Amino acid sequence: MVNDLDIRLLRHFIVVAEELHFSRAARRLFIAQQALSRDIQRLEAQAGSRLLDRSTRRTALTPAGTRLLARARELVALHDTAVRELRGETEALRVDVVGPGLTPTEVLAAARRMAPHLEFFGRFHAGEDPATTLLEGGQLDVTFGRALDLPKGTRQRLVRYEPLAVLVPERHPLATLDAVPLAALRDTVPCYRTGDHVTPGWEHAVLQLLAEFGIESTARHPRLQGPAELAQHIRLRDFPILTMTTQPPVPGAVLLPLVDPIPLYPWVMIFHPRARHPGLGALGRAVDDLAETRGWRSVPGGSWLPRPESEA
């Protein structure tokens, strides 16, 4: 075992750990698979531990590999930051906006208008989980979602209590209404796992809502993303889909607000306290401006919030 770990080898290890497949990892790194395999062997020699269990059928992290992964991400991120600072470069702020058209994309757009001289890199991920893992490892700067089981030291900022809505096929009986009472969903079997907004935090909230109001649901529907897939799903299956009021238009479907009561989803902005990028301040100002001008943080009378937010 040597005293120093090679940053290049750590970078390659991270990709293999994410893919758990040497061929895919080699393609991502634009190197030969044999060269990648040798690099992992060199890193294991430096670390003095076997990091991956490899066979002809599967690749898996060993306990030592699992321990190293989080630190490897931190080391690579710190290395890259140091190089940028030495070169006088300004890094783009990496922001996970969950899905196109949702509340976080409005926040990012407002921040870009407020700070046009700053660079923001917007990306679509799976919301707060596993995006918070990337946040903790320094591969992501900001994400949005609910404040559930966040990594230690992570900070949050309330963005919005967003009303929930229901997406129904144009031919569905509920499509004739201006708003859908929650009780009306008892005669349907709504889907809650379809859409770009679906994250573990979303499912945690919606399952509470459905159980509380005696609405039967199904988890058998596949998780689909994008308006084209949503349109296909709605065309083939005659059922409502629970979503956000910011849901982008879907061909062949009608978006209606839910009422009696109005269920709310608590969006928060999640970031690491070590973040010092000026774009973080722009995002915060954008959140405050949108909340003030659009009433994003107000809770209408008779509305519904999931736990633990309703107990705060």
NORLIN-V792274 format. One record per residue. N is the residue number from 1. PSI is psi in whole degrees, -180 to 180 (none if undefined). Layout:
BEGIN
N_PSI, N_PSI
END
This chain:
BEGIN
1_132, 2_169, 3_-21, 4_141, 5_133, 6_124, 7_-41, 8_-41, 9_-38, 10_-41, 11_-43, 12_-38, 13_-41, 14_-44, 15_-43, 16_-42, 17_-33, 18_-38, 19_-32, 20_39, 21_116, 22_-36, 23_-46, 24_-42, 25_-41, 26_-39, 27_-41, 28_-35, 29_-7, 30_42, 31_166, 32_148, 33_-38, 34_-40, 35_-39, 36_-42, 37_-41, 38_-38, 39_-41, 40_-38, 41_-40, 42_-43, 43_-41, 44_-37, 45_-41, 46_-40, 47_-22, 48_21, 49_150, 50_127, 51_-24, 52_138, 53_119, 54_136, 55_-179, 56_-16, 57_-25, 58_158, 59_132, 60_151, 61_138, 62_170, 63_-39, 64_-39, 65_-40, 66_-42, 67_-38, 68_-32, 69_-50, 70_-43, 71_-36, 72_-42, 73_-44, 74_-44, 75_-44, 76_-43, 77_-43, 78_-40, 79_-48, 80_-38, 81_-43, 82_-42, 83_-44, 84_-42, 85_-40, 86_-34, 87_-5, 88_24, 89_148, 90_121, 91_145, 92_144, 93_124, 94_116, 95_121, 96_117, 97_15, 98_-62, 99_157, 100_138, 101_-8, 102_175, 103_-45, 104_-31, 105_-31, 106_-40, 107_-46, 108_-42, 109_-41, 110_-40, 111_-39, 112_-35, 113_-37, 114_-31, 115_69, 116_-15, 117_-11, 118_153, 119_127, 120_135, 121_104, 122_137, 123_157, 124_126, 125_-159, 126_35, 127_-148, 128_-15, 129_116, 130_19, 131_-32, 132_-27, 133_-42, 134_-35, 135_-46, 136_-34, 137_1, 138_10, 139_-5, 140_146, 141_-37, 142_142, 143_173, 144_150, 145_-144, 146_154, 147_69, 148_126, 149_49, 150_151, 151_149, 152_133, 153_-11, 154_141, 155_159, 156_157, 157_124, 158_131, 159_-55, 160_145, 161_100, 162_128, 163_144, 164_158, 165_174, 166_135, 167_120, 168_150, 169_149, 170_-29, 171_-5, 172_143, 173_-33, 174_-18, 175_-17, 176_-11, 177_158, 178_-30, 179_153, 180_115, 181_143, 182_-36, 183_-28, 184_-19, 185_-9, 186_-23, 187_6, 188_176, 189_82, 190_151, 191_137, 192_6, 193_10, 194_126, 195_159, 196_-17, 197_-8, 198_120, 199_170, 200_-37, 201_-37, 202_-50, 203_-39, 204_-41, 205_-47, 206_-37, 207_-36, 208_-46, 209_-49, 210_-42, 211_-40, 212_-32, 213_16, 214_38, 215_120, 216_139, 217_175, 218_140, 219_7, 220_-20, 221_140, 222_156, 223_120, 224_150, 225_151, 226_144, 227_-33, 228_-45, 229_-38, 230_-44, 231_-43, 232_-42, 233_-44, 234_-36, 235_-36, 236_-24, 237_128, 238_73, 239_159, 240_156, 241_124, 242_136, 243_-164, 244_162, 245_-18, 246_8, 247_123, 248_154, 249_143, 250_122, 251_134, 252_9, 253_158, 254_133, 255_123, 256_141, 257_152, 258_141, 259_174, 260_62, 261_179, 262_111, 263_138, 264_144, 265_123, 266_99, 267_136, 268_154, 269_130, 270_130, 271_163, 272_139, 273_-17, 274_-15, 275_129, 276_10, 277_136, 278_-22, 279_-24, 280_-40, 281_-37, 282_-40, 283_-42, 284_-42, 285_-37, 286_-43, 287_-48, 288_-40, 289_-45, 290_-39, 291_-39, 292_-45, 293_-26, 294_2, 295_33, 296_-28, 297_7, 298_147, 299_107, 300_151, 301_140, 302_13, 303_175, 304_137, 305_146, 306_164, 307_143, 308_-2, 309_-35, 310_-18, 311_-5, 312_none
END
